[in-house]
Amino acid sequence: MRTVLLVLFLAPMALAQVRPVNTYSIVARDEATGQLGVAVQSHWYAVGQIVPWAEAGVGAVATQSFVDPSYGKLGLDLLRAGKSAPETLRALLAGDAACQVRQVGVVDASGNVATFTGNRAMLAAGGIAGESGSAVAVPCGAAGGVMHIGRGFSVQANLMENDRVWPAMKKAYEESKGDLAERMLAALEAAQREGGDIRGKQSAALIVVNAKPSGRSWHDRPFDVRVDDHPEPIAELRRLVTLHRAYNHMNAGDLAVEKQDNEAALREYSAAAKIAESTPGIAQSRLAEMLFWHAVALVNMNRVDEALPLFARTYSLHPAWREMVPRMPRSGLLPDDVALIARIVAAR
């Protein structure tokens, strides 16, 4: 019945656009690094598939409420073409006959932000733009809405338990420390403490992209994490972001090895293991892998004595890694030296 009534007052909007993804989100630019990000939580399955959009050097978009996912792609297209966040959002709304039920946040590569809440978004609903934000009425569709314009970040929420949720997100983001991922997580956690989605919790997602594109899209996303279905999605998102952070160090270590910067490689591998060891909920098998590749790097630097204790600890955490060692010379990952391989396998 809800969908039938909605279609009646939104006609002639296509049925494919009627997706009630009611949620809270943040889009932001880190002033120090220029990184751009978007994070979101919802009582809706796999919110990360449709709400958060981001591209390195371009911007980030959160499209929600009765969501039209095309706002994400079209928004990034407009930003890439040189439109500011407010210009982009105005253009998107102007082409949408059903904009009165939308809620959208946009940040561009220069840090301009705009957030819109349609006057028929499900209550409690609202948004705030950071740093000298101003609010303007936007006539669009049958009922229009309100756009907040500012700099740095915006928060937006709909179908919340109360109207304190998005102010709490703003406060948490402004007062938190750390990198962009950490500050956006703090905003999501603040929303949930204040009551969050009136229906409860289900999924969450977080994306961070670099300030400038490298031409390698896989390299331009320091964080791209999704929780599709979980009883505590934000706690699980934090765990995965922390694990992602550890693997970022592992990847940096591998890159340093390629560049023959041995000391940098060892620093990165050690940092990864330190994060894994100090974070509750990260399985021992993850730590074992980090220790193993650290040890392999040491062997290939002719520092076998330093490597052996790491191999021994790896085996104690996950014995199957011992079976990996004899397979590695064939792929060039360890020296083809029978005595050395036997010594590594025997590490205790």
C-alpha positions in Angstrom: 0.0 0.0 0.0 2.8 2.4 0.8 4.3 2.0 -2.6 1.0 2.4 -4.4 0.2 5.7 -2.5 3.7 7.0 -3.2 3.4 6.3 -6.9 0.1 8.2 -6.9 1.5 11.4 -5.6 4.8 11.1 -7.4 3.4 10.3 -10.8 4.8 10.2 -13.4 8.0 9.1 -11.7 9.2 5.7 -12.8 8.6 2.8 -10.4 12.3 2.0 -10.7 13.1 5.2 -8.8 10.9 4.5 -5.8 13.4 3.0 -3.4 12.8 4.1 0.2 16.5 4.1 1.4 15.9 6.2 4.5 19.2 6.7 6.2 21.9 9.1 7.6 25.1 10.0 5.8 28.0 12.4 5.5 30.1 13.7 2.6 33.3 15.5 3.3 36.7 16.8 2.1 39.8 16.6 4.3 41.4 20.1 4.3 44.9 18.7 5.0 45.0 16.0 2.4 42.3 16.9 -0.1 40.8 13.5 0.2 37.1 13.2 -0.4 34.7 10.8 1.3 31.2 9.6 1.9 29.9 7.4 4.7 26.4 6.1 5.4 24.2 3.8 7.6 20.7 2.5 6.9 18.1 0.0 7.8 18.1 -1.2 4.3 20.0 -4.1 2.7 23.4 -3.2 1.0 23.1 0.6 1.3 26.6 0.8 -0.1 25.3 -0.3 -3.5 23.3 2.8 -4.2 23.8 5.7 -1.7 27.6 6.5 -1.7 29.5 7.7 -4.8 33.0 9.1 -5.0 35.7 9.7 -7.5 39.3 10.9 -6.9 39.8 14.6 -7.7 36.1 15.0 -8.5 33.9 14.8 -5.5 31.5 12.6 -3.5 27.7 12.2 -3.5 25.2 10.7 -1.1 21.8 10.1 -2.6 19.1 8.8 -0.3 15.5 9.1 1.0 13.3 7.8 -1.9 16.6 7.4 -3.7 17.3 7.9 -7.3 20.8 6.2 -7.8 21.3 8.2 -11.0 22.0 11.2 -8.8 25.3 9.6 -8.0 26.6 9.0 -11.5 25.2 12.2 -12.9 26.4 14.2 -10.0 30.0 13.0 -10.5 29.7 13.7 -14.2 28.7 17.3 -13.5 31.4 17.8 -10.9 34.0 16.3 -13.3 32.8 18.9 -15.9 33.7 21.7 -13.6 30.4 22.4 -11.8 30.6 23.3 -8.1 28.7 21.2 -5.5 25.8 23.7 -5.2 25.6 24.0 -9.0 25.6 20.3 -9.4 22.9 19.7 -6.9 20.7 22.5 -8.4 21.1 20.9 -11.8 20.1 17.4 -10.5 17.0 18.8 -8.7 15.9 20.8 -11.7 15.7 17.7 -13.8 13.7 15.6 -11.2 9.9 15.9 -11.0 10.0 14.0 -7.7 12.8 16.0 -6.0 10.5 16.8 -3.0 11.1 13.3 -1.7 14.9 13.3 -2.3 17.7 13.9 0.1 21.2 14.5 -1.3 24.7 15.6 -0.1 27.4 16.7 -2.5 31.0 17.8 -1.9 33.4 18.9 -4.7 37.2 18.7 -5.0 37.5 22.3 -3.7 35.6 21.6 -0.6 32.3 23.3 -1.5 29.3 21.4 -0.1 25.6 21.4 -0.6 22.9 19.3 1.0 19.2 19.1 0.0 16.2 17.8 1.9 12.9 17.6 0.1 9.8 18.8 1.9 8.2 15.4 1.6 11.2 13.4 2.9 10.1 11.2 5.7 10.4 12.8 9.1 12.5 13.4 11.1 14.6 14.7 8.3 17.1 17.4 7.7 20.7 18.3 6.9 23.5 20.8 7.7 26.4 22.1 5.7 29.7 22.8 7.5 31.6 26.0 7.8 29.4 29.1 7.4 26.5 27.2 5.9 23.4 29.0 4.7 19.9 27.7 3.9 17.8 28.5 0.9 14.4 27.3 -0.3 14.5 25.4 -3.6 11.4 25.4 -5.7 11.2 22.0 -7.5 8.7 19.3 -8.1 5.3 19.6 -6.3 6.6 20.7 -2.9 10.3 21.8 -3.2 12.7 21.6 -0.3 15.6 23.3 1.5 19.3 23.4 0.4 22.1 24.1 2.8 25.4 25.4 1.3 28.8 25.6 2.9 32.2 24.2 3.0 34.1 21.1 4.2 31.3 18.7 4.8 27.6 18.1 5.0 25.4 15.7 7.0 21.9 14.6 6.1 19.4 12.2 7.6 15.8 11.1 7.2 13.3 8.8 8.9 15.3 9.4 12.1 14.1 8.7 15.6 14.4 12.4 16.4 15.7 15.7 15.0 18.9 15.7 17.1 20.6 13.1 14.9 22.2 15.3 12.2 23.3 18.1 14.6 25.1 15.4 16.6 26.8 14.2 13.4 28.0 17.7 12.6 29.4 18.2 16.1 31.1 14.8 16.2 32.8 15.4 12.8 34.0 18.8 13.8 35.4 17.7 17.2 36.9 14.4 16.2 40.6 13.8 15.4 42.3 11.6 12.9 42.1 11.1 9.2 38.9 11.5 7.0 37.8 7.9 7.5 38.1 8.2 11.3 36.1 11.5 11.4 33.3 10.2 9.2 33.1 7.1 11.4 32.8 9.3 14.4 29.8 11.1 12.7 28.0 7.8 12.1 28.6 6.7 15.6 27.2 9.9 17.0 24.1 9.5 14.9 23.5 6.1 16.3 24.0 7.2 19.9 21.4 9.9 19.3 18.8 7.3 18.1 19.6 6.9 14.4 17.2 5.4 12.0 13.8 4.8 13.7 13.6 1.4 12.1 16.9 0.2 13.5 20.3 -0.8 11.9 21.2 -3.1 9.0 24.0 -1.9 6.6 26.7 0.7 6.3 29.5 1.8 3.9 32.4 4.2 3.7 34.5 5.4 0.8 37.6 7.7 0.8 39.2 8.7 -2.5 42.4 10.6 -3.1 42.7 14.3 -3.8 44.1 13.7 -7.3 43.5 10.8 -9.7 46.4 8.7 -10.6 44.9 7.0 -13.6 44.7 3.8 -11.5 41.3 3.7 -10.0 42.2 0.8 -7.7 44.9 2.9 -6.2 42.8 6.0 -5.8 40.5 4.6 -3.1 42.4 4.3 0.3 39.1 3.0 1.8 36.2 1.3 0.1 34.3 -0.7 2.7 30.8 -2.1 2.9 28.7 -4.0 5.4 25.6 -5.3 3.6 23.8 -6.9 6.5 24.8 -7.0 10.1 23.1 -6.5 13.5 25.7 -3.8 14.4 26.7 -2.4 11.0 28.6 0.6 12.3 30.7 -1.4 14.7 31.4 -3.9 11.9 32.3 -1.0 9.6 34.8 0.3 12.1 36.4 -3.1 12.4 36.7 -3.4 8.6 38.0 0.1 8.2 40.7 -0.7 10.8 41.5 -3.9 9.0 41.6 -2.0 5.7 44.0 0.4 7.3 46.3 -2.5 8.2 46.2 -3.8 4.7 47.0 -0.4 3.3 50.2 -0.6 5.2 50.8 -4.1 3.8 50.3 -2.8 0.3 52.6 0.2 1.0 55.2 -2.4 2.2 54.9 -4.4 -1.0 55.4 -1.2 -3.0 58.5 -0.3 -1.0 59.9 -3.8 -1.7 59.4 -3.2 -5.4 61.3 0.1 -5.1 64.0 -1.7 -3.1 63.4 0.5 -0.1 63.9 -2.2 2.5 63.6 0.0 5.6 60.4 1.6 4.4 59.0 -1.9 3.6 59.8 -3.2 7.1 58.2 -0.1 8.7 55.0 -0.6 6.8 54.8 -4.4 7.5 55.4 -3.7 11.2 52.7 -1.0 11.3 50.2 -3.4 9.7 50.9 -6.1 12.3 50.7 -3.6 15.1 47.2 -2.5 14.0 46.1 -6.2 13.7 47.5 -7.1 17.1 45.9 -4.2 18.9 42.4 -4.4 17.4 39.8 -6.7 18.9 37.9 -8.7 16.5 40.6 -9.1 13.9 41.1 -12.9 13.4 44.5 -14.5 14.1 44.6 -15.7 10.5 44.8 -12.1 9.3 47.7 -11.4 11.7 49.4 -14.6 10.6 49.4 -13.5 7.0 50.8 -10.1 7.8 53.6 -11.7 9.8 54.3 -14.2 7.1 54.9 -11.7 4.3 57.0 -9.6 6.6 59.1 -12.6 7.3 59.4 -13.4 3.5 60.5 -9.9 2.9 63.3 -10.2 5.5 64.5 -13.5 3.9 64.7 -11.8 0.6 66.8 -9.0 2.2 69.2 -11.7 3.5 68.0 -11.1 7.1 67.0 -14.7 7.8 67.7 -14.7 11.5 65.2 -11.8 11.9 62.7 -13.7 9.8 62.7 -17.0 11.6 60.9 -15.8 14.8 58.2 -14.3 12.6 57.8 -17.5 10.7 57.5 -19.4 14.0 54.8 -17.1 15.3 52.9 -17.3 12.0 52.9 -21.1 12.3 51.6 -20.9 15.9 48.7 -18.7 14.8 47.8 -20.7 11.6 49.8 -23.9 11.0 48.9 -24.1 7.3 51.4 -21.4 6.5 54.2 -23.8 7.2 53.0 -25.8 4.2 53.2 -22.7 2.0 56.9 -22.3 2.3 58.1 -25.2 0.0 55.7 -24.0 -2.7 57.2 -20.5 -2.9 60.5 -20.9 -4.7 58.8 -22.0 -7.8 57.1 -18.6 -8.0 60.2 -16.8 -7.1 58.9 -15.6 -3.8 61.7 -17.3 -1.8 65.2 -18.4 -2.9 65.4 -21.8 -4.5 67.7 -23.1 -1.7 66.8 -26.5 -0.2 68.6 -25.9 3.1 67.2 -22.5 3.6 63.6 -23.7 2.9 64.1 -26.5 5.4 65.3 -24.1 8.0 62.3 -21.8 7.5 59.9 -24.8 7.7 61.5 -26.0 10.9 61.2 -22.6 12.6 59.8 -23.0 16.1 
